[in-house]
Amino acid sequence: MNWFWRIVLSLDAVPSNFRVRAAEALGESKQPSSVRALLKARSSDENYVSEAAVSALKSLGSAALQPLLELLNSKIPAERAHAAEGLGLLGKDARPAVPQLLRLLSDKHMGVRLKVGDALGRIGPGSAEAIPEFINWLKDVEPRQIEVAARALGGIGPIAKDALPVLVDRVTHPDKPAREAVAETIGKIGSLSKIFVPKLAAELTHVDSDVRETVARALGGIGPEAKAAIPALIAQFEDIDRAVRTACTKAIAAIGPGAAAAVPRLIDLFNDKDFGVREAVCKALAAIGPASAPAIEGLMRQLQDDRGTVRLAATEALTAIGPAAASAIPAIKALSNDKYPSVRAAAAYAVEALES
């Protein structure tokens, strides 16, 4: 029946629900002969068909490896690119393909190189041999290549720490997708990035608000080890751009209890006109924990915010503060009739926790 399902999947005139069933059947078959049909369906304009083909390729696992390796040798660039994409979908199961993928990082076709880079990132730490080449990509002038390199290094993880100096230099790149990929990867490398915190913090005053936001998210990704950036993050609480204020507040939350010095300035943000900022403030106070006790009165006011997400975050912050927030119990009980189930549930939990 494998041949039948391959034909069904390849015919655009066939209703999408039948093609989805065909993809599922091919995935269940575990037959290497299904690979080409599934790769073609992966590019379908019908989302359900495309998603089913991706799922089926993943289901094939190691059974898809040999056909995909053979396709990597194709003289047709599109086939090489599709093969690399397929290997990326296999994740760590595609580890045996790394040597061949490494050779294709220098393919003369940009589209192939990008798919190969993405695949190596999805394979993860097993692609560590690609780190030097990805560092070279970060120095390239092509934004898409920088973006793919950064995401691949993030997939490889902390062992890609040698890329940090170049990643930090690229965090202010003018291309937003490239810049965001770089920031995300700095966060994935995590605590090993701490020696670059002062350099990143200095960029929080960059003239471009998008860059300031990206830098704040990078610092948040580093987490507690970004403690040295707290003064610079606090200074941006008055930034004209709400996205920057939100990102800086979230970075404080990621630093956690070590960011207690930010509490007084977080309290000032309770009056921010943007509800997303107010919500982020409550979450930051929750992450800081008992040291947020000076904010209890302000949090009680947030329990009456017109936004449910703010009321929820304020309730959770009071719970995180602990016994010192017992005075807020009556105000929290008033949320028992809140229109949102999540707020009512959080309030019930908070009352139980604070009364015990």
C-alpha positions as CSV (number, residue, x, y, z in Angstrom):
1,M,0.0,0.0,0.0
2,N,3.0,2.3,0.4
3,W,3.0,3.1,-3.3
4,F,-0.7,3.9,-3.2
5,W,-0.3,6.5,-0.4
6,R,2.6,8.1,-2.2
7,I,0.5,8.6,-5.3
8,V,-2.4,10.0,-3.2
9,L,-0.1,12.4,-1.4
10,S,1.4,13.7,-4.7
11,L,-1.9,14.6,-6.3
12,D,-2.9,18.2,-5.7
13,A,-6.4,17.5,-7.0
14,V,-7.0,15.0,-4.1
15,P,-8.9,16.6,-1.2
16,S,-6.6,17.7,1.6
17,N,-8.1,15.3,4.2
18,F,-7.2,12.3,2.0
19,R,-3.7,13.7,1.5
20,V,-3.3,14.2,5.2
21,R,-4.3,10.5,5.8
22,A,-1.8,9.5,3.1
23,A,1.0,11.4,4.9
24,E,0.1,9.7,8.2
25,A,0.1,6.3,6.6
26,L,3.5,6.9,5.1
27,G,4.8,8.0,8.5
28,E,3.5,4.8,10.1
29,S,5.0,2.6,7.3
30,K,8.6,3.4,8.4
31,Q,9.6,2.9,4.8
32,P,12.5,4.8,3.4
33,S,10.7,5.0,0.0
34,S,8.3,7.4,1.6
35,V,10.8,10.2,2.0
36,R,10.7,11.8,-1.4
37,A,6.9,12.1,-1.4
38,L,6.9,13.5,2.1
39,L,9.5,16.1,1.3
40,K,7.5,17.3,-1.7
41,A,4.3,17.5,0.4
42,R,6.3,19.5,3.0
43,S,6.2,22.4,0.5
44,S,2.4,22.1,0.0
45,D,0.4,25.3,0.1
46,E,-2.2,23.4,2.2
47,N,-1.1,23.8,5.8
48,Y,-2.7,20.6,7.0
49,V,-0.9,18.6,4.3
50,S,2.4,20.3,5.0
51,E,2.1,19.8,8.7
52,A,1.1,16.1,8.3
53,A,4.2,15.6,6.0
54,V,6.5,17.1,8.6
55,S,5.0,14.9,11.3
56,A,5.4,11.9,9.1
57,L,9.0,12.6,8.4
58,K,9.7,12.9,12.1
59,S,7.9,9.6,12.6
60,L,10.2,7.9,10.1
61,G,13.2,8.8,12.2
62,S,16.4,6.9,11.3
63,A,14.5,5.1,8.5
64,A,14.6,8.4,6.6
65,L,18.4,8.9,7.1
66,Q,19.8,7.0,4.1
67,P,17.4,8.5,1.4
68,L,18.1,12.0,2.7
69,L,21.9,11.4,2.7
70,E,21.6,10.3,-0.9
71,L,19.6,13.4,-1.8
72,L,22.3,15.6,-0.3
73,N,24.5,14.5,-3.2
74,S,22.0,15.6,-5.8
75,K,23.1,18.0,-8.5
76,I,19.9,19.9,-8.1
77,P,20.2,22.6,-5.5
78,A,16.6,22.4,-4.5
79,E,16.9,18.7,-3.7
80,R,20.0,19.3,-1.6
81,A,18.1,22.0,0.3
82,H,15.0,19.8,0.8
83,A,17.2,17.0,2.0
84,A,18.9,19.2,4.5
85,E,15.5,20.4,5.7
86,G,14.4,16.8,6.1
87,L,17.5,16.0,8.2
88,G,16.8,19.0,10.4
89,L,13.4,17.6,11.1
90,L,15.0,14.4,12.3
91,G,16.9,16.3,15.0
92,K,19.5,14.3,16.9
93,D,18.6,11.2,14.9
94,A,20.4,12.9,12.0
95,R,23.7,13.0,13.8
96,P,25.4,10.6,11.3
97,A,24.7,13.2,8.6
98,V,26.8,15.9,10.2
99,P,30.1,15.2,8.2
100,Q,28.2,15.5,4.9
101,L,26.3,18.6,6.1
102,L,29.5,20.2,7.2
103,R,30.8,20.0,3.6
104,L,27.7,21.7,2.3
105,L,28.1,24.7,4.5
106,S,30.2,26.0,1.7
107,D,27.7,25.1,-1.0
108,K,27.7,27.8,-3.8
109,H,23.9,28.2,-3.4
110,M,22.8,30.4,-0.5
111,G,19.5,28.6,-0.1
112,V,21.3,25.3,0.4
113,R,23.7,26.7,2.9
114,L,20.9,28.2,4.9
115,K,19.0,24.9,5.1
116,V,22.2,23.1,6.0
117,G,22.9,25.6,8.8
118,D,19.4,25.2,10.1
119,A,19.7,21.4,10.1
120,L,22.9,21.4,12.0
121,G,21.3,23.6,14.7
122,R,18.4,21.3,15.0
123,I,20.7,18.3,15.4
124,G,22.1,20.1,18.4
125,P,25.3,19.5,20.4
126,G,26.2,16.7,18.0
127,S,27.0,19.5,15.4
128,A,29.7,21.1,17.5
129,E,32.2,20.7,14.7
130,A,30.3,23.4,12.8
131,I,30.9,26.1,15.5
132,P,34.0,27.7,13.8
133,E,32.1,28.0,10.5
134,F,29.1,29.5,12.2
135,I,31.3,32.1,13.9
136,N,32.5,33.0,10.4
137,W,28.9,33.3,9.3
138,L,28.3,35.8,12.1
139,K,30.9,38.0,10.5
140,D,29.2,37.9,7.1
141,V,27.3,40.9,5.6
142,E,24.2,38.8,4.7
143,P,21.7,39.2,7.5
144,R,19.9,35.9,6.8
145,Q,23.2,34.0,7.1
146,I,23.9,35.7,10.4
147,E,20.4,34.8,11.7
148,V,20.7,31.1,10.7
149,A,24.2,30.9,12.3
150,A,23.0,32.4,15.5
151,R,20.0,30.1,15.7
152,A,22.2,27.1,14.9
153,L,24.6,28.1,17.7
154,G,21.7,28.4,20.1
155,G,20.7,24.8,19.1
156,I,24.2,23.6,19.8
157,G,24.0,25.2,23.2
158,P,26.5,26.2,25.9
159,I,29.4,24.4,24.1
160,A,29.2,27.1,21.5
161,K,30.6,29.6,24.1
162,D,33.5,30.5,21.8
163,A,31.0,32.3,19.6
164,L,30.1,34.7,22.4
165,P,32.4,37.6,21.5
166,V,31.1,37.8,18.0
167,L,27.5,37.3,19.1
168,V,27.8,40.2,21.6
169,D,29.1,42.4,18.8
170,R,26.2,41.4,16.6
171,V,23.5,42.2,19.2
172,T,23.1,45.7,17.8
173,H,22.9,44.5,14.1
174,P,20.4,46.7,12.1
175,D,18.5,43.7,10.8
176,K,15.8,42.8,13.4
177,P,15.5,39.0,12.7
178,A,19.3,38.6,12.9
179,R,19.6,40.7,16.0
180,E,16.8,38.8,17.7
181,A,18.4,35.4,16.9
182,V,21.6,36.7,18.3
183,A,19.9,37.8,21.6
184,E,18.1,34.5,21.9
185,T,21.3,32.5,21.5
186,I,23.2,34.6,24.1
187,G,20.4,33.6,26.5
188,K,20.7,29.9,25.5
189,I,24.4,29.9,26.2
190,G,23.3,31.4,29.5
191,S,25.5,32.0,32.5
192,L,28.7,31.5,30.5
193,S,27.8,34.9,28.9
194,K,28.2,36.8,32.2
195,I,31.6,38.3,31.4
196,F,29.8,40.2,28.6
197,V,27.1,41.7,30.8
198,P,28.8,45.1,31.2
199,K,29.2,45.4,27.5
200,L,25.6,44.5,26.8
201,A,24.4,46.8,29.6
202,A,26.2,49.7,27.9
203,E,24.1,49.1,24.8
204,L,20.8,49.8,26.7
205,T,21.2,53.4,25.8
206,H,21.5,52.7,22.1
207,V,19.7,55.2,19.9
208,D,17.5,52.5,18.3
209,S,14.7,51.4,20.6
210,D,14.5,48.1,18.9
211,V,18.1,47.5,19.8
212,R,17.6,48.5,23.4
213,E,14.7,46.0,23.6
214,T,16.9,43.2,22.1
215,V,19.7,43.9,24.5
216,A,17.4,43.8,27.4
217,R,16.0,40.4,26.3
218,A,19.6,39.1,25.9
219,L,20.4,40.1,29.4
220,G,17.2,38.5,30.6
221,G,18.3,35.3,28.8
222,I,21.5,35.3,30.8
223,G,19.4,35.3,34.0
224,P,20.8,35.7,37.6
225,E,24.3,36.0,36.2
226,A,23.3,39.3,34.7
227,K,23.0,41.0,38.1
228,A,25.6,43.6,37.2
229,A,23.2,45.0,34.6
230,I,20.5,45.9,37.2
231,P,21.4,49.6,37.4
232,A,21.3,50.0,33.7
233,L,18.0,48.1,33.4
234,I,16.5,50.2,36.1
235,A,17.6,53.4,34.3
236,Q,15.5,52.2,31.3
237,F,12.3,51.9,33.2
238,E,11.6,55.5,32.0
239,D,12.3,54.6,28.4
240,I,9.9,56.3,25.9
241,D,9.3,52.9,24.2
242,R,6.9,50.6,26.1
243,A,8.5,47.5,24.6
244,V,11.9,48.6,26.1
245,R,10.3,49.2,29.5
246,T,8.6,45.8,29.3
247,A,11.8,44.0,28.2
248,C,13.9,45.6,31.0
249,T,11.3,44.6,33.6
250,K,11.2,41.0,32.3
251,A,15.0,41.0,32.5
252,I,14.8,42.0,36.2
253,A,12.3,39.1,36.7
254,A,14.8,36.7,35.0
255,I,17.5,37.9,37.4
256,G,15.2,37.0,40.3
257,P,15.8,37.5,44.0
258,G,19.2,39.1,43.3
259,A,17.3,42.0,41.8
260,A,15.8,43.2,45.1
261,A,17.4,46.6,44.6
262,A,14.9,47.2,41.7
263,V,11.8,47.0,43.9
264,P,11.4,50.8,44.7
265,R,11.6,51.6,41.0
266,L,9.3,48.8,40.0
267,I,6.7,50.3,42.4
268,D,6.9,53.5,40.4
269,L,5.9,51.6,37.3
270,F,2.5,50.6,38.8
271,N,1.3,53.8,37.2
272,D,2.5,53.0,33.7
273,K,-0.2,53.6,31.1
274,D,0.6,50.3,29.4
275,F,-1.0,47.3,30.9
276,G,1.8,45.0,29.5
277,V,4.3,46.9,31.6
278,R,2.2,46.7,34.7
279,E,1.8,43.0,34.2
280,A,5.5,42.6,33.8
281,V,6.1,44.6,36.9
282,C,3.9,42.3,39.0
283,K,5.7,39.3,37.5
284,A,9.1,40.8,38.3
285,L,8.0,41.4,41.9
286,A,6.9,37.8,42.1
287,A,10.2,36.6,40.9
288,I,12.1,38.7,43.4
289,G,9.9,37.1,46.2
290,P,9.7,38.1,49.8
291,A,12.1,41.1,49.3
292,S,9.2,42.7,47.3
293,A,7.3,43.3,50.5
294,P,7.5,47.1,50.1
295,A,5.3,46.7,47.0
296,I,2.4,45.1,48.9
297,E,0.2,48.2,48.9
298,G,0.8,48.9,45.3
299,L,0.0,45.3,44.4
300,M,-3.3,45.5,46.3
301,R,-4.2,48.4,43.9
302,Q,-3.3,46.2,40.9
303,L,-5.8,43.7,42.1
304,Q,-8.4,46.2,40.8
305,D,-6.8,46.7,37.5
306,D,-9.1,46.6,34.5
307,R,-6.9,44.0,32.9
308,G,-7.3,40.4,34.0
309,T,-3.7,39.5,33.3
310,V,-2.6,42.3,35.6
311,R,-4.9,41.2,38.4
312,L,-3.6,37.6,38.0
313,A,0.0,38.7,38.1
314,A,-0.6,40.9,41.1
315,T,-2.2,38.0,42.9
316,E,0.7,35.7,42.2
317,A,3.2,38.3,43.3
318,L,1.4,38.7,46.7
319,T,1.5,34.9,47.0
320,A,5.2,34.9,46.3
321,I,5.9,37.6,48.9
322,G,4.5,35.2,51.5
323,P,3.4,35.9,55.1
324,A,4.2,39.6,54.9
325,A,1.4,40.0,52.4
326,A,-1.3,38.6,54.8
327,S,-2.9,42.1,55.0
328,A,-3.9,41.7,51.3
329,I,-6.1,38.7,52.0
330,P,-9.4,40.6,52.1
331,A,-8.6,42.3,48.8
332,I,-7.6,39.0,47.3
333,K,-10.9,37.4,48.5
334,A,-12.8,40.0,46.6
335,L,-11.5,38.4,43.4
336,S,-13.6,35.2,44.1
337,N,-16.2,36.6,41.7
338,D,-13.7,37.7,39.0
339,K,-14.9,37.0,35.5
340,Y,-11.7,35.1,34.6
341,P,-11.4,31.5,36.0
342,S,-7.6,31.8,36.1
343,V,-7.8,34.9,38.4
344,R,-10.4,33.2,40.6
345,A,-8.1,30.1,40.9
346,A,-5.0,32.2,41.7
347,A,-6.9,34.1,44.3
348,A,-8.2,30.9,46.0
349,Y,-4.6,29.5,46.1
350,A,-3.2,32.8,47.4
351,V,-5.7,33.0,50.3
352,E,-5.0,29.4,51.2
353,A,-1.2,30.0,51.1
354,L,-1.3,33.3,53.1
355,E,-3.7,32.0,55.7
356,S,-1.7,28.9,56.5
